[in-house]
Amino acid sequence: MTKLNKHIKIVRSSLSRLSSMSEKSCESIYNVLVKSYSHVDISIVNNLEDLKDLINSRPDLVFLGMKFIPTNTGLLSSKIWISKYLDDNNVIYTGSGKSAHELEYNKHLAKQRMINFGIQTSPFYIIKHNDTQEKYNNMLRFPVFIKPTNRSGGMGIDSDSVAYNFEDLYFKVNLISTKLRSDSIVEEYLPGREFSVAILKNHHSNRFSVMPIELIAMPDKNGISMLSKKVKSSNSECVKEVTDNIIRSNIMELSMRAFNALGARDYGRIDIRMNENGIPQFLEANLIPSLIDKYGSFPKACMLNISLGYEQMILNIVKLALNRITIKEKISTESYDLILKNS
C-alpha cells in the first residue's frame, strides 16, 4: 500500500489536567495513521517551549488531543489555546477551533450558550471555588446535580453528585473545591434517560452523520444511574440503539443545534438527558471525545448507527482536516492568479 506523503503530528500532554487524549487513545490513533501516511509521530506538549517545537517541526497536520496550556506554571486561569496558536502559525489541525473549545471546556458557558440560542437545558447556577458557606443560596428546587465546571470524562461525578438538601450540596461543592480546585455548576437534576450523540462530517459529501445512542449505567448506592468517572473508566455502561423514531429525531435535532451553537467543526459529541416529562435537555459537549476502539461513546455510536469501523472513523477525521489544506492551497493559487491578471 502506497502511503500518502504527509507529516502528521498527534499532539497530547503528559499532564492529565491538560490532555483530552489518553496515552492509549494516542497509541490507537497512531497505529491507524501510520498505515496510511508517510510520517506520523507524537508530540507531547506541556508548555510553551513544547508548543514552539511543534510549530518548528512544520507538520502538514496536527491531530489535536488537547485544548490549552497555562501561560504560567500553576496559573490555569490564563491559557494559550492550542487551536488559536496553530491558526496563528498556519498549521492545520483536526476538529474545532478556539472559540468552540473555550465554550465546551467551561460547562456553564456552554449551557448559557444553549439558553441564548433557545436550546433546552436544565436551569443552573455557579458556586465559585473557595466561596464561603454563607454564599451558598440554592436557587433551584432539590434534588440538584453538582459537577465541576471544567472537567471531562466524568471527573468529579460520583454518588454524592445528586444533592437532596443543603447539607448534601455543601458537602459536594466543598469536595470539588478542595480536591479539584474548581468552581461547581449546580443544575436541576434530570431523572430521565441519558443519551450520547456522535456528530461526524463526511469528508466526501460534507454532510453530517448524527448518531445517537442510549447509555445506561448500573444504579449506585442511592439508586441513581449516572455516568460517573468510575463508570466511564471501566467502560461498564450499557449501550443501546435509539429505535423510537420520535425520540431519535428530537435528540438528533437538539444535538445538531447545540453543535452549531458552539461553533463546532467536523466532529464532536453532545450529551443529552431527559427531564421528568421526557423532554431532551442539553447536558454538555465534548469536542475532543475519547477515540479508543470499542471504548467510549463516540466510536460506539459510529459503529452502532452507520457501521463505521474505528480505522475509517479516524481516517475520516484526518481527511476532513486535510481538505482544509486543499482549500487553502486553492485560495492561494486563485489569489496569485488574480495578482498576475491585474499586473
N, C-alpha and C positions, 0 to 999 in steps of 0.2 A: 504493500500500500504506500503510495506517494504521500508524503506529509506536506502540508501547506507551509510555506516559508514565512512564518510569523513568530515573533518573540512575545510570549505571554508570561506575565508575572502574576502569580497568585499571592495576594497580599493579606496577611493577618498579623495579629500581635501575639506575642507570647504572654502578655499580661491579660488575664481573663477579664479584667474590668474593661478592657478596651476592645477585645476581639469579639466579633459577631460570628466568627468561623472557628470551630474547634480544630484541633490538630487532626482528628480522624476525618472530619469533613474535608479539610485541606488535602489530605492524602488521597481521598476518594476522587476529588476533582482533578488532582494531578494525574492520577492513573488513567483517567479518561482522556485528558487533553494531550498527554504525551504520545498517544497513539496517532493523533491527527495533525499535530503541529510540530515544527522542526525544533523549536527552542522553548521549552517550558521549565520554569523554575519557581521557587518560593522565596518571597521576601518577607522577613519579619520586621515590622515597623513598630517601634516602641517610643520613638522620639523624633524630633525634627531632623536630626542628622541622618537617621534611617530613611526618612522621607526624601531628603535631598539625594541620598544614594540611589533611591528608587528612580527618581527623575533622571539622574545622570546615566542610568543604565539604558535609557531610551527604549522602553518596551513598546511594541506595537499595541499592546492591550494589557490592561490590569484587570484581573478577576478580583473584584473588591470583596473583602471579607471583614471589613471594619469601617467604622464611621468617622472617628476623630482621634486625635492625640491631644493631651493637655499642652498648653503653651509653656507652662512652668510645672516642675515636679510637684505633684500633690495638689495642684490647683486645677481641679477638673471642671470648674465653672467657666474657665477660659479655654477655648478649644480651637484647634486647627482642624477644620473639616476636610477629610481626605479628598472627597469628590471635588470640592472647590479648589483645592491645591492642584489636583490633576487637571481640572479645567483651565486654571490659570497657566499651566505649563503645557497645554495642548496634548495631553495624554488621554486616550480613550479608555473608558472603563465600563464594566458591566453595571446594569441596574440604574437606580435613581440618583439624582443629584442632591446637592447640599440642602436645599430648602425642604425637600421631601424627607430626607434623613433627619433633619432637625425637628420636624413636626412628629415623625414617628418615634424618635428617641424619647421625647418628652410627652408621655401619655396624656397629660392634661391638655397640652396644646393640640394634640390630635383630636381629642374629644371636643374641645372648643371649636375646632375647625369643622367638625361634623355638625355641631349646633348651628354654626354660621351658614352652612350650606343646606340646612333643613333636613339633615340625616338623623334618623333615630339613634339616640344613645342615652344611657341612664343618667339621671341628674348626679352631679358630683361637686365636690369642693376639695381644696388642698389644705393640708396641715404641714406647715414648714418644719424642716429639720430643726430640732432644739427649741421649738415653741414650748412655752410653759403649759402646764396642765390647765391653768386658768383660761387659756385661749381656746381650749377645745370646746366649741359650741356646736353640737351636732345639729346641722340644718336639714337633715334628711330623716325620713322615717326608718326605724330599725325593722329588719336587720340591714346592715350595711356591709359592703365588701371593701377591704383595705389592702392596698398593694403599693410598692414603691413607684414613684413617678418615672423612674429612668432605669429600670432593669428589664431584661427579657429572659426567655427560657424558663418562665415560671419562678424565677428567683424572688424570694421574699413572700411566696404564696404557699400557705400551709393550712392546717386545720384551724388555726387561730385567725385566718383572714376574714371570716364571717363573724361580725360582732352583733350581739343581740341587745347590748346595753352599753352605757357609758364606760363601765369598767373594762369590758372587752375591747372597746375602741381604744381606750387609753393604753392598755397593755400592748396591743398590736402596733400602734403608732410608735410607741416608745421603743419597741423591739426593732422596727425598721430604722428609726433614727439612730439608735446606738450601734446596731450591727452593720447596717449598710450605709449609714450616714446619708440618708436620702430623705427627701420630702415624701409624704404619703398622699396618695389620691384616695379619697373616700367617696364611694358611689353607692347608690341604692342597689341592693343585692338583686340579681336576676335569677329566679329559681328555675327557669326553663331549660330547654335543650341547648347544647353547645355545638357550634359548627366552626370549621376552618375552611377557608376558601383560597385555593391557589389561583393566581392570575398570571397568565403567561402569554406574551405576544408570539405569534407565529412569524418566523423570520422570512417566510416566503410571501405570505399574504398581508402581514401587518394587522391581522385580526386577532383579537384576544380570545383565548380559551379561559372561561371562568368555571372553576372546578370545585364544587362544594363537597365536603364530607362531614358526617356527624361524628363527634368524639364523645365517648362515654367512659368516664373514669369510675373505678370502684368507689363506693361511698366511704368517707373517712369515719373516724370515731364518733362524729356528730351526725352521721347520715347524710353528709353533703358530698356531692360529686363535683370535683374541680380538678383542673389540670395544674397541679402543684409542681414545684421543682422536682420532687421525688417521682411523681408520675411521669413527667416528661423525660427525666434522665433514664428511667427504667424502660421507657418505650412501652408501657403497660396498658395504655388506654385502648379501648376497643374502637375500631374504625368501621363506620357503616356508610354505604352509599345512600344518598338522599333521593328517595324514589317518589315522594309525594310531589306532584308537578307544581302545585301552588306554592308550597314551602320552598321548593327548589328555585322557582322563578323569583320569589321575593328575596331570597338570600343572595342570589346572583346579582339582582339589580342593586341591592343595597351595597354589596361588595364593590361593584364596579364604580358606583357613585363615590364611595369612600376612597377608592384607589385614585380616581381622578381629582377628588377634592384635595388630596395630599400632594398632587402634582407628581405622582409616582410614574415610573417609566419601566417598560419591558417586563418586569416580573415582581411579584411580591405576594404576601399572604395577608388576608384580612380575617380577623377572628370575630365571631358573632355569637351572641347568646340571646335566647328568648326571655321576655318578661312573663309575668304570671298569666297574661292574656294570649300568649303565643305569638307576640309581635317581635320580630327580629330587631336586635339592638347592636350597634357597633360596640365592640369591646376594645380592640386595639389592632395595630398593624405591625407587620414585620417585613421590612423591605430588603433584608438580607437574611432570609429564613435558613434554617438548617438544611443542608443538602448532602445527606448521607443516604446511601442506598438502603431502602427498606426501613428507614428511620425518619421520624418527623412527619409533620402533616403535609408539607409541600410535595415531596416525591410520592407519597402515598396517594394524594389527591390526583396527581398526574396519571398514575397507573390506573386507579380505580375508575376515573372518568373517561379518559381517552386512550388508555393502554399505552401511554408514553413511558418507555423504559428510562432508566436512570441515565445511561450514556447519551441517549438522544436529547434528554432534558438539558443536560449540561452543555452539550454542543449547540443546542438551540439558543441558550442564554448567551453563549460566546458569539454566535453568528449575528445575533441582534446588535451586539456592541460593534462587531467588525463592520456591519452595514453602515455605521456612522462614519467609519474611516472612508468608505467608498463615497458617501455623501459629501464629506469634507473635501475629498480629492476632486470630485465633480465640480463643486462650487469654486474651488481654487482654479481649476482649469478654465471654467467659464469666465471667471473674473480676469484671468490672464488673457484670454481670447478677446475680451471686451477692451482691455487696455491696448492690445495690438491693433484692434479695429479702429480705435479712436486716435491712435498715434500718427 
